[in-house]
Amino acid sequence: MPHANPLILLLFSALCLDIYGQGVTYYGDIKPIIERNCVSCHRAGEVGAMPLTSYDQVSAYGRMIQYVTSSKLMPPWYADAAYSHFSNERVLADMEIKTIGDWVSAGMPPGNIVEENPSPDASQKTTPQRQPDLVISMAESFEQYGIYLDQYQVFVLPTHLSEDTWIEGVEFVPGNKKIVRFAAIAIEPTDKFDSLDRWDPRYGFYSFGGTGKTTFEPYWYTWSPQQEATFFEEGTAKFIPAGGKLVVHMHYGPTGRPEKDSSSIRLYLARGKKAKRIQTIPLINPYTLSSDSLFIPANSVKTFHASYILPYDIELMSLTPQANLLCRSWEIYAKIPGTSAPVKLLKISDWNFNWKQTYHLEHPLSLPKGTEIHALARYDNTLENPCNPSEKPVDFRWGAHLFNELFMVHLEIQPAHEDVGGVHWIVPSVVSGDSLEALLLLDKTHYYEIQVCGQSANNGKPLYAGIFKKGSNALSLGIADLPGGNYTIRAVDNSGNLIAEQMFVKMRETGL
Ligand code: HEC
């Protein structure tokens, strides 16, 4: 074998080195990547720990940025982008991750200075043109403790709406963007939270993994950083029953010094228009587990599987999984009747309690009656799990507290055919306690039979049946004996045809 000329080798490797770091500079390559993907959170006054708006700031964190991007910790996005995509997805392309790595390895050259803009506002909001009809604000500002711990507080905000109201747009306005990490808004017409509010001397009340009690509609609207005002599709709206209150579960991020927040919610009413209801409902819940109850003994790793068969056609708009600290992963998919490959909905391989969020589908997904929604979640109650809140593992049972676990997927849906047969009804998403209160507006045939059915509705008899007349009817149904689970309320016309149906979940009071 002839010897290679050492000079040529040297030249070659020098060339390689040059190609390796070729031209990757801050101004040429890195700045645009950071501006597109990071600056909306990493600039003054925002939630990101430090600003990344100049060469000096970015290069000071160079190695750390290389680490957090290559390990996919930043930008924060926990859904597996190889499984499914969402409209609010935040991911870097592999090429961008490599470019950042190459730049750091090449000594972070600045390159030719391009005018240093004063922090370009990458998330420049498209502020709604319209004035909100109603602005609901926190009654006081809340001061989180100035310590390096996340804090969770619930605020009950009255809307003073004396009538049932349809909402066609919502905007959550964080009062202090440095600390507001997540807000989950539920709707509740009763005063059931008053006692909890009294218990905590501060404004609102502390609650870790949820509001601590069931609500008329949990996860009615959620906000996480970068979420803009939402206007729902023409002819669709969210619903607030008369007297409804907004129950806002806030997650405040850690800071070294006390920070105050006073957030507000802007509502845009759908006046006088008839709308299809966009409903959020926890169709995947512990009652749909295929075996076992949600019990995670100390020092065990357990995977739970749940499924639910849709009783009617829906359009799915978003998914919000809910679990506490032991949870490690989620996989959610749908099996549509007559098709073999399941529709992949959401996979989270590294569940992070502090980056909870709603995953908005790119387009509403039509799921026909008979579709099976499946969810798998894995919980690690060993010390291998760095998030285990206990230094010595203890048994975990269902609940919203720190040493409890949750298993819930909230689906934001629209019934594909509502108001067929002139039935309009207001049924809570979640029912607890002794009675189901619903309002039915029946305006076609003279008489309807209203039935409440369980999962095996089609084979079995309805659990409840009653005759109602045309017009507005208030239904109050004793359901104390009904076991927890998913149900439908159905309207059957004079000739026995099923004409409208709505799902609800019966859950014990501490369900959420
Ligand atoms: C949605 C808001 C958001 C976006 C987008 C975002 N970050 Fe962050 N980043 C945060 C928050 C909040 C923290 C504080 C740590 C935490 O809570 O996870 C953080 C922390 C960091 C840290 C410090 C990590 C540590 O352990 O202290 C680095 C470095 C970082 N981000 C880099 C980036 C880079 C680079 C991008 C873009 C590729 C980016 N971030 C995009 C919100 C964001």
Residues whose N, C-alpha, C, O or C-beta is under 5 A from the ligand:
A	BS01	HEC	N37 C38 C41 V47 G48 A49 M64 I65 V68 M74 P75 P76 P225
